[in-house]
Every structure is written in structure tokens, then in C-alpha cells.
Amino acid sequence: MTVLVRGPVSPGLLDDLGVLRETRGANVWLVAPDDDAVFWGVRTQAGMVCAHPLQVYLDLKAHPERSLEAAEELRRALPWRKI
């Protein structure tokens, strides 16, 4: 899971969330983007703020491991499939 943040995250918050720092096999990425464009088109679902599907696709393509497979599955589900 990638969590886009708008600033530094305190170690106390990470402890409260139960986030463990690992050198391999990370499954939570906290990312402070270079600009706010990644927040375009966000929406709230089940109480969580979610990125626009196109942003999710772009992020998945940039991640290691099996993310390319996930990006392709998402691309097939998007209404504009010619990405």
C-alpha cells in the first residue's frame, strides 16, 4: 500500500499505527510527492481517501515486484483502456 503524505510523518504516529521498519518486503510505502498533482481526482470510499485510478496505475508501474501485474489488471478495468 502506498500512502501519499503532505509532510513529514512523526515516529510516534508510525508506532501508533504499528508500522515496522524493514529493509526488505515492505508493504507500506509513505511517499511525500514532489507536487500536489498526485492528489488530483481523489475521492473518499468507505471513509478512506483514495487516489484517482490513473494515479494508482502510474504508481504501480513504478513499483518493484509484482506491481506491473497489478497495473495491467487495473489498466484493463479502466474505462479508457488505451493507456
Distance bins in CASP14 RR format, pairs under 12 A and 6 or more apart:
PFRMAT RR
TARGET T0000
AUTHOR 0000-0000-0000
RMODE 2
METHOD distances of the structure
MODEL  1
1 17 0 0 0 0 0 1 0 0 0 0 0
1 19 0 0 0 0 0 1 0 0 0 0 0
1 26 0 0 0 0 1 0 0 0 0 0 0
1 27 1 0 0 1 0 0 0 0 0 0 0
1 28 1 0 1 0 0 0 0 0 0 0 0
1 29 1 0 0 1 0 0 0 0 0 0 0
1 30 0 0 0 0 1 0 0 0 0 0 0
1 31 0 0 0 0 0 1 0 0 0 0 0
1 48 0 0 0 0 0 1 0 0 0 0 0
1 50 0 0 0 0 0 1 0 0 0 0 0
1 51 0 0 0 0 0 1 0 0 0 0 0
1 56 0 0 0 0 0 1 0 0 0 0 0
1 59 0 0 0 0 0 1 0 0 0 0 0
1 60 0 0 0 0 0 1 0 0 0 0 0
1 63 0 0 0 0 0 1 0 0 0 0 0
1 67 0 0 0 0 0 1 0 0 0 0 0
1 70 0 0 0 0 0 1 0 0 0 0 0
2 26 0 0 0 0 0 1 0 0 0 0 0
2 27 0 0 0 0 0 1 0 0 0 0 0
2 28 1 0 0 1 0 0 0 0 0 0 0
2 29 1 0 1 0 0 0 0 0 0 0 0
2 30 0 0 0 0 1 0 0 0 0 0 0
2 31 1 0 1 0 0 0 0 0 0 0 0
2 32 0 0 0 0 0 1 0 0 0 0 0
2 33 0 0 0 0 0 1 0 0 0 0 0
2 38 0 0 0 0 1 0 0 0 0 0 0
2 50 0 0 0 0 0 1 0 0 0 0 0
2 51 0 0 0 0 1 0 0 0 0 0 0
2 55 0 0 0 0 1 0 0 0 0 0 0
2 56 0 0 0 0 1 0 0 0 0 0 0
2 58 0 0 0 0 0 1 0 0 0 0 0
2 59 1 0 1 0 0 0 0 0 0 0 0
2 60 0 0 0 0 1 0 0 0 0 0 0
2 62 0 0 0 0 1 0 0 0 0 0 0
2 63 1 0 0 1 0 0 0 0 0 0 0
2 67 0 0 0 0 1 0 0 0 0 0 0
2 70 0 0 0 0 0 1 0 0 0 0 0
3 9 0 0 0 0 1 0 0 0 0 0 0
3 13 0 0 0 0 0 1 0 0 0 0 0
3 14 0 0 0 0 0 1 0 0 0 0 0
3 17 0 0 0 0 1 0 0 0 0 0 0
3 19 0 0 0 0 1 0 0 0 0 0 0
3 26 0 0 0 0 0 1 0 0 0 0 0
3 27 0 0 0 0 0 1 0 0 0 0 0
3 28 1 0 0 1 0 0 0 0 0 0 0
3 29 1 0 0 1 0 0 0 0 0 0 0
3 30 1 0 1 0 0 0 0 0 0 0 0
3 31 1 0 0 1 0 0 0 0 0 0 0
3 32 0 0 0 0 0 1 0 0 0 0 0
3 33 0 0 0 0 0 1 0 0 0 0 0
3 38 0 0 0 0 0 1 0 0 0 0 0
3 48 0 0 0 0 0 1 0 0 0 0 0
3 49 0 0 0 0 1 0 0 0 0 0 0
3 50 0 0 0 0 0 1 0 0 0 0 0
3 51 0 0 0 0 1 0 0 0 0 0 0
3 59 0 0 0 0 0 1 0 0 0 0 0
4 29 0 0 0 0 1 0 0 0 0 0 0
4 30 0 0 0 0 1 0 0 0 0 0 0
4 31 1 0 1 0 0 0 0 0 0 0 0
4 32 1 0 0 1 0 0 0 0 0 0 0
4 33 1 0 1 0 0 0 0 0 0 0 0
4 34 0 0 0 0 0 1 0 0 0 0 0
4 35 0 0 0 0 0 1 0 0 0 0 0
4 36 0 0 0 0 1 0 0 0 0 0 0
4 37 0 0 0 0 0 1 0 0 0 0 0
4 38 1 0 1 0 0 0 0 0 0 0 0
4 39 1 0 0 1 0 0 0 0 0 0 0
4 40 0 0 0 0 0 1 0 0 0 0 0
4 42 0 0 0 0 1 0 0 0 0 0 0
4 49 0 0 0 0 1 0 0 0 0 0 0
4 50 0 0 0 0 0 1 0 0 0 0 0
4 51 1 0 0 1 0 0 0 0 0 0 0
4 52 0 0 0 0 0 1 0 0 0 0 0
4 55 0 0 0 0 1 0 0 0 0 0 0
4 56 0 0 0 0 0 1 0 0 0 0 0
4 59 0 0 0 0 1 0 0 0 0 0 0
5 13 0 0 0 0 1 0 0 0 0 0 0
5 14 0 0 0 0 0 1 0 0 0 0 0
5 28 0 0 0 0 0 1 0 0 0 0 0
5 29 0 0 0 0 0 1 0 0 0 0 0
5 30 1 0 1 0 0 0 0 0 0 0 0
5 31 1 0 0 1 0 0 0 0 0 0 0
5 32 1 0 1 0 0 0 0 0 0 0 0
5 33 0 0 0 0 1 0 0 0 0 0 0
5 36 0 0 0 0 0 1 0 0 0 0 0
5 38 0 0 0 0 0 1 0 0 0 0 0
5 39 0 0 0 0 0 1 0 0 0 0 0
5 49 0 0 0 0 0 1 0 0 0 0 0
6 30 0 0 0 0 0 1 0 0 0 0 0
6 31 0 0 0 0 0 1 0 0 0 0 0
6 32 1 0 0 1 0 0 0 0 0 0 0
6 33 0 0 0 0 1 0 0 0 0 0 0
6 34 0 0 0 0 0 1 0 0 0 0 0
6 35 0 0 0 0 0 1 0 0 0 0 0
6 36 1 0 0 1 0 0 0 0 0 0 0
6 38 0 0 0 0 0 1 0 0 0 0 0
6 39 0 0 0 0 1 0 0 0 0 0 0
6 42 0 0 0 0 0 1 0 0 0 0 0
6 49 0 0 0 0 0 1 0 0 0 0 0
7 13 0 0 0 0 0 1 0 0 0 0 0
7 30 0 0 0 0 1 0 0 0 0 0 0
7 31 0 0 0 0 0 1 0 0 0 0 0
7 32 1 0 1 0 0 0 0 0 0 0 0
7 33 0 0 0 0 1 0 0 0 0 0 0
7 36 0 0 0 0 0 1 0 0 0 0 0
8 14 0 0 0 0 0 1 0 0 0 0 0
8 30 0 0 0 0 1 0 0 0 0 0 0
8 32 1 0 0 1 0 0 0 0 0 0 0
9 15 0 0 0 0 0 1 0 0 0 0 0
9 16 0 0 0 0 0 1 0 0 0 0 0
9 17 0 0 0 0 1 0 0 0 0 0 0
9 19 0 0 0 0 1 0 0 0 0 0 0
9 21 0 0 0 0 0 1 0 0 0 0 0
9 28 0 0 0 0 0 1 0 0 0 0 0
9 29 0 0 0 0 0 1 0 0 0 0 0
9 30 1 0 1 0 0 0 0 0 0 0 0
9 31 0 0 0 0 0 1 0 0 0 0 0
9 32 0 0 0 0 1 0 0 0 0 0 0
10 16 0 0 0 0 1 0 0 0 0 0 0
10 17 0 0 0 0 0 1 0 0 0 0 0
10 19 0 0 0 0 0 1 0 0 0 0 0
10 30 0 0 0 0 0 1 0 0 0 0 0
11 17 0 0 0 0 0 1 0 0 0 0 0
11 18 0 0 0 0 0 1 0 0 0 0 0
11 19 0 0 0 0 1 0 0 0 0 0 0
11 20 0 0 0 0 0 1 0 0 0 0 0
11 21 0 0 0 0 1 0 0 0 0 0 0
11 30 0 0 0 0 0 1 0 0 0 0 0
12 18 0 0 0 0 1 0 0 0 0 0 0
12 19 0 0 0 0 1 0 0 0 0 0 0
13 19 0 0 0 0 1 0 0 0 0 0 0
13 30 0 0 0 0 1 0 0 0 0 0 0
14 20 0 0 0 0 1 0 0 0 0 0 0
14 21 0 0 0 0 1 0 0 0 0 0 0
14 28 0 0 0 0 1 0 0 0 0 0 0
14 30 0 0 0 0 1 0 0 0 0 0 0
15 21 0 0 0 0 0 1 0 0 0 0 0
17 28 0 0 0 0 1 0 0 0 0 0 0
17 30 0 0 0 0 0 1 0 0 0 0 0
18 28 0 0 0 0 1 0 0 0 0 0 0
19 26 0 0 0 0 1 0 0 0 0 0 0
19 27 0 0 0 0 0 1 0 0 0 0 0
19 28 1 0 1 0 0 0 0 0 0 0 0
19 29 0 0 0 0 0 1 0 0 0 0 0
19 30 0 0 0 0 1 0 0 0 0 0 0
20 26 0 0 0 0 1 0 0 0 0 0 0
20 27 0 0 0 0 0 1 0 0 0 0 0
20 28 0 0 0 0 1 0 0 0 0 0 0
21 28 0 0 0 0 0 1 0 0 0 0 0
21 29 0 0 0 0 0 1 0 0 0 0 0
21 30 0 0 0 0 0 1 0 0 0 0 0
22 28 0 0 0 0 1 0 0 0 0 0 0
22 29 0 0 0 0 0 1 0 0 0 0 0
24 64 0 0 0 0 0 1 0 0 0 0 0
24 65 0 0 0 0 0 1 0 0 0 0 0
25 63 0 0 0 0 0 1 0 0 0 0 0
25 64 0 0 0 0 1 0 0 0 0 0 0
25 65 0 0 0 0 1 0 0 0 0 0 0
25 66 0 0 0 0 0 1 0 0 0 0 0
26 63 0 0 0 0 0 1 0 0 0 0 0
26 64 0 0 0 0 1 0 0 0 0 0 0
26 65 0 0 0 0 1 0 0 0 0 0 0
27 63 0 0 0 0 0 1 0 0 0 0 0
27 64 0 0 0 0 0 1 0 0 0 0 0
27 65 0 0 0 0 1 0 0 0 0 0 0
27 66 0 0 0 0 0 1 0 0 0 0 0
27 67 0 0 0 0 0 1 0 0 0 0 0
29 59 0 0 0 0 1 0 0 0 0 0 0
29 60 0 0 0 0 0 1 0 0 0 0 0
29 62 0 0 0 0 0 1 0 0 0 0 0
29 63 1 0 0 1 0 0 0 0 0 0 0
29 64 0 0 0 0 0 1 0 0 0 0 0
29 65 0 0 0 0 0 1 0 0 0 0 0
29 67 0 0 0 0 0 1 0 0 0 0 0
31 38 0 0 0 0 1 0 0 0 0 0 0
31 39 0 0 0 0 0 1 0 0 0 0 0
31 51 0 0 0 0 0 1 0 0 0 0 0
31 55 0 0 0 0 0 1 0 0 0 0 0
31 59 0 0 0 0 1 0 0 0 0 0 0
31 62 0 0 0 0 0 1 0 0 0 0 0
31 63 0 0 0 0 0 1 0 0 0 0 0
32 38 0 0 0 0 0 1 0 0 0 0 0
32 39 0 0 0 0 0 1 0 0 0 0 0
33 39 1 0 0 1 0 0 0 0 0 0 0
33 40 0 0 0 0 0 1 0 0 0 0 0
33 51 0 0 0 0 0 1 0 0 0 0 0
33 55 0 0 0 0 1 0 0 0 0 0 0
33 58 0 0 0 0 0 1 0 0 0 0 0
33 59 0 0 0 0 1 0 0 0 0 0 0
33 62 0 0 0 0 0 1 0 0 0 0 0
36 42 0 0 0 0 0 1 0 0 0 0 0
36 55 0 0 0 0 0 1 0 0 0 0 0
37 51 0 0 0 0 0 1 0 0 0 0 0
37 52 0 0 0 0 0 1 0 0 0 0 0
37 54 0 0 0 0 0 1 0 0 0 0 0
37 55 0 0 0 0 1 0 0 0 0 0 0
37 58 0 0 0 0 0 1 0 0 0 0 0
38 49 0 0 0 0 0 1 0 0 0 0 0
38 51 1 0 0 1 0 0 0 0 0 0 0
38 52 0 0 0 0 1 0 0 0 0 0 0
38 54 0 0 0 0 0 1 0 0 0 0 0
38 55 1 0 1 0 0 0 0 0 0 0 0
38 56 0 0 0 0 0 1 0 0 0 0 0
38 58 0 0 0 0 1 0 0 0 0 0 0
38 59 0 0 0 0 1 0 0 0 0 0 0
38 62 0 0 0 0 0 1 0 0 0 0 0
39 49 0 0 0 0 1 0 0 0 0 0 0
39 50 0 0 0 0 0 1 0 0 0 0 0
39 51 1 0 0 1 0 0 0 0 0 0 0
39 52 0 0 0 0 1 0 0 0 0 0 0
39 55 0 0 0 0 1 0 0 0 0 0 0
40 51 0 0 0 0 1 0 0 0 0 0 0
40 52 1 0 0 1 0 0 0 0 0 0 0
40 53 0 0 0 0 0 1 0 0 0 0 0
40 54 0 0 0 0 1 0 0 0 0 0 0
40 55 1 0 0 1 0 0 0 0 0 0 0
40 58 0 0 0 0 0 1 0 0 0 0 0
41 49 0 0 0 0 0 1 0 0 0 0 0
41 50 0 0 0 0 1 0 0 0 0 0 0
41 51 1 0 0 1 0 0 0 0 0 0 0
41 52 1 0 1 0 0 0 0 0 0 0 0
41 53 0 0 0 0 1 0 0 0 0 0 0
41 54 0 0 0 0 1 0 0 0 0 0 0
41 55 1 0 0 1 0 0 0 0 0 0 0
41 56 0 0 0 0 0 1 0 0 0 0 0
42 48 0 0 0 0 0 1 0 0 0 0 0
42 49 1 0 1 0 0 0 0 0 0 0 0
42 50 1 0 0 1 0 0 0 0 0 0 0
42 51 1 0 1 0 0 0 0 0 0 0 0
42 52 1 0 0 1 0 0 0 0 0 0 0
42 53 0 0 0 0 0 1 0 0 0 0 0
42 54 0 0 0 0 0 1 0 0 0 0 0
42 55 0 0 0 0 1 0 0 0 0 0 0
42 56 0 0 0 0 0 1 0 0 0 0 0
43 49 1 0 0 1 0 0 0 0 0 0 0
43 50 1 0 1 0 0 0 0 0 0 0 0
43 51 0 0 0 0 1 0 0 0 0 0 0
43 52 1 0 0 1 0 0 0 0 0 0 0
43 53 0 0 0 0 1 0 0 0 0 0 0
43 55 0 0 0 0 0 1 0 0 0 0 0
43 56 0 0 0 0 0 1 0 0 0 0 0
44 50 1 0 0 1 0 0 0 0 0 0 0
44 51 0 0 0 0 0 1 0 0 0 0 0
45 51 0 0 0 0 0 1 0 0 0 0 0
45 52 0 0 0 0 0 1 0 0 0 0 0
45 53 0 0 0 0 0 1 0 0 0 0 0
50 56 0 0 0 0 1 0 0 0 0 0 0
50 59 0 0 0 0 0 1 0 0 0 0 0
51 57 0 0 0 0 1 0 0 0 0 0 0
51 58 0 0 0 0 1 0 0 0 0 0 0
51 59 1 0 0 1 0 0 0 0 0 0 0
51 60 0 0 0 0 0 1 0 0 0 0 0
51 74 0 0 0 0 0 1 0 0 0 0 0
52 58 0 0 0 0 1 0 0 0 0 0 0
52 59 0 0 0 0 0 1 0 0 0 0 0
52 74 0 0 0 0 0 1 0 0 0 0 0
52 78 0 0 0 0 0 1 0 0 0 0 0
53 59 0 0 0 0 0 1 0 0 0 0 0
53 60 0 0 0 0 0 1 0 0 0 0 0
53 71 0 0 0 0 0 1 0 0 0 0 0
53 73 0 0 0 0 0 1 0 0 0 0 0
53 74 1 0 0 1 0 0 0 0 0 0 0
53 75 0 0 0 0 1 0 0 0 0 0 0
53 76 0 0 0 0 0 1 0 0 0 0 0
53 77 1 0 0 1 0 0 0 0 0 0 0
53 78 1 0 1 0 0 0 0 0 0 0 0
53 79 0 0 0 0 1 0 0 0 0 0 0
53 80 0 0 0 0 1 0 0 0 0 0 0
53 81 0 0 0 0 0 1 0 0 0 0 0
53 83 0 0 0 0 0 1 0 0 0 0 0
54 60 0 0 0 0 0 1 0 0 0 0 0
54 61 0 0 0 0 0 1 0 0 0 0 0
54 71 0 0 0 0 0 1 0 0 0 0 0
54 74 0 0 0 0 1 0 0 0 0 0 0
54 75 0 0 0 0 1 0 0 0 0 0 0
54 77 0 0 0 0 0 1 0 0 0 0 0
54 78 1 0 0 1 0 0 0 0 0 0 0
54 79 0 0 0 0 0 1 0 0 0 0 0
54 80 0 0 0 0 1 0 0 0 0 0 0
54 83 1 0 0 1 0 0 0 0 0 0 0
55 61 0 0 0 0 0 1 0 0 0 0 0
55 62 0 0 0 0 0 1 0 0 0 0 0
55 71 0 0 0 0 0 1 0 0 0 0 0
55 74 0 0 0 0 0 1 0 0 0 0 0
55 78 0 0 0 0 0 1 0 0 0 0 0
56 62 0 0 0 0 0 1 0 0 0 0 0
56 63 0 0 0 0 0 1 0 0 0 0 0
56 67 0 0 0 0 0 1 0 0 0 0 0
56 70 0 0 0 0 1 0 0 0 0 0 0
56 71 0 0 0 0 1 0 0 0 0 0 0
56 73 0 0 0 0 0 1 0 0 0 0 0
56 74 1 0 0 1 0 0 0 0 0 0 0
56 75 0 0 0 0 0 1 0 0 0 0 0
56 77 0 0 0 0 0 1 0 0 0 0 0
56 78 0 0 0 0 1 0 0 0 0 0 0
56 83 0 0 0 0 0 1 0 0 0 0 0
57 63 0 0 0 0 0 1 0 0 0 0 0
57 67 0 0 0 0 0 1 0 0 0 0 0
57 68 0 0 0 0 0 1 0 0 0 0 0
57 70 0 0 0 0 1 0 0 0 0 0 0
57 71 1 0 1 0 0 0 0 0 0 0 0
57 72 0 0 0 0 1 0 0 0 0 0 0
57 73 0 0 0 0 1 0 0 0 0 0 0
57 74 1 0 1 0 0 0 0 0 0 0 0
57 75 1 0 1 0 0 0 0 0 0 0 0
57 76 0 0 0 0 0 1 0 0 0 0 0
57 77 0 0 0 0 1 0 0 0 0 0 0
57 78 1 0 0 1 0 0 0 0 0 0 0
57 80 0 0 0 0 0 1 0 0 0 0 0
57 81 0 0 0 0 0 1 0 0 0 0 0
57 83 1 0 0 1 0 0 0 0 0 0 0
58 67 0 0 0 0 0 1 0 0 0 0 0
58 71 0 0 0 0 1 0 0 0 0 0 0
58 74 0 0 0 0 0 1 0 0 0 0 0
58 75 0 0 0 0 0 1 0 0 0 0 0
58 78 0 0 0 0 0 1 0 0 0 0 0
58 83 0 0 0 0 1 0 0 0 0 0 0
59 67 0 0 0 0 1 0 0 0 0 0 0
59 68 0 0 0 0 0 1 0 0 0 0 0
59 70 0 0 0 0 1 0 0 0 0 0 0
59 71 0 0 0 0 1 0 0 0 0 0 0
59 74 0 0 0 0 0 1 0 0 0 0 0
60 66 0 0 0 0 1 0 0 0 0 0 0
60 67 1 0 1 0 0 0 0 0 0 0 0
60 68 1 0 0 1 0 0 0 0 0 0 0
60 69 0 0 0 0 1 0 0 0 0 0 0
60 70 1 0 1 0 0 0 0 0 0 0 0
60 71 1 1 0 0 0 0 0 0 0 0 0
60 72 0 0 0 0 1 0 0 0 0 0 0
60 73 0 0 0 0 1 0 0 0 0 0 0
60 74 1 0 0 1 0 0 0 0 0 0 0
60 75 0 0 0 0 1 0 0 0 0 0 0
60 78 0 0 0 0 0 1 0 0 0 0 0
60 83 0 0 0 0 0 1 0 0 0 0 0
61 67 1 0 0 1 0 0 0 0 0 0 0
61 68 1 0 0 1 0 0 0 0 0 0 0
61 69 0 0 0 0 0 1 0 0 0 0 0
61 70 0 0 0 0 1 0 0 0 0 0 0
61 71 1 0 1 0 0 0 0 0 0 0 0
61 72 0 0 0 0 1 0 0 0 0 0 0
61 74 0 0 0 0 1 0 0 0 0 0 0
61 75 0 0 0 0 1 0 0 0 0 0 0
61 83 0 0 0 0 1 0 0 0 0 0 0
62 68 0 0 0 0 1 0 0 0 0 0 0
62 70 0 0 0 0 0 1 0 0 0 0 0
62 71 0 0 0 0 1 0 0 0 0 0 0
63 69 0 0 0 0 0 1 0 0 0 0 0
63 70 0 0 0 0 1 0 0 0 0 0 0
63 71 0 0 0 0 1 0 0 0 0 0 0
64 70 0 0 0 0 0 1 0 0 0 0 0
64 71 0 0 0 0 0 1 0 0 0 0 0
65 71 0 0 0 0 0 1 0 0 0 0 0
66 72 0 0 0 0 0 1 0 0 0 0 0
66 73 0 0 0 0 0 1 0 0 0 0 0
67 73 0 0 0 0 0 1 0 0 0 0 0
67 74 0 0 0 0 0 1 0 0 0 0 0
68 74 0 0 0 0 0 1 0 0 0 0 0
68 75 0 0 0 0 0 1 0 0 0 0 0
69 75 0 0 0 0 0 1 0 0 0 0 0
69 76 0 0 0 0 0 1 0 0 0 0 0
70 76 0 0 0 0 0 1 0 0 0 0 0
70 77 0 0 0 0 0 1 0 0 0 0 0
71 77 0 0 0 0 0 1 0 0 0 0 0
71 78 0 0 0 0 0 1 0 0 0 0 0
71 83 0 0 0 0 1 0 0 0 0 0 0
72 78 0 0 0 0 0 1 0 0 0 0 0
72 81 0 0 0 0 0 1 0 0 0 0 0
72 83 0 0 0 0 0 1 0 0 0 0 0
73 81 0 0 0 0 0 1 0 0 0 0 0
74 80 0 0 0 0 0 1 0 0 0 0 0
74 81 0 0 0 0 0 1 0 0 0 0 0
74 83 0 0 0 0 1 0 0 0 0 0 0
75 81 1 0 0 1 0 0 0 0 0 0 0
75 82 0 0 0 0 1 0 0 0 0 0 0
75 83 1 0 1 0 0 0 0 0 0 0 0
76 82 0 0 0 0 0 1 0 0 0 0 0
76 83 0 0 0 0 1 0 0 0 0 0 0
77 83 0 0 0 0 0 1 0 0 0 0 0
END
